[in-house]
Amino acid sequence: MGYLHYKDYMGSVEYSDEDNCLYGKVLGMSKNAITYEGTSIDELKADFEAGIESYLEGCAVLGIKPRKAFSGSLNVRIPSDIHSKVALRAEEKGISINAFIKETLEERVNSHRNLVGV
């Protein structure tokens, strides 16, 4: 799957065989759905950017702060045995559980990026 990027927003690129068109949605916007479509990549990209501009203009008119695509806050439920192991490792390193999880995720994402060339 491909992705589009514009003003700190990222969107998916999908294909509908049934409709013979490209479509997508802005990722990480669970409360504000921004969708777009086109018959070519150029049309899709233009509609994607227009959708984001429309959203930002609407926020400005309403006087509200636009949502970020990904807030940086994530609620993850894990088994208690893993939770205790994470707490122990964080304690051993002298850092918070949150810092430990962030560090671990960064390492994992970066090692995966190196493997797939992303």
C-alpha angles and dihedrals in degrees: 000000000000129000136215122214128202131154096343092313125114126202137191126243115216135166127222112206089187094056096028092228143109120245141166149160136231108262123234095022100115095157098040114043113205112184132175142177144188144165093239136030090253091053091045092050092047092050090046092053092043090052092053092046090050091050092049092047090049090052090050092050091049092044094236130133112252114244117248114239090240116021097202091239117110130176111206125181115211134171115273093244091058090044091056092047090051090049091050094048091048090050090049090053093045094238136113122269088247092053091047093051092046091050092047093048092048091052092048095046093046093048090049090048090055091051096050098032095240 
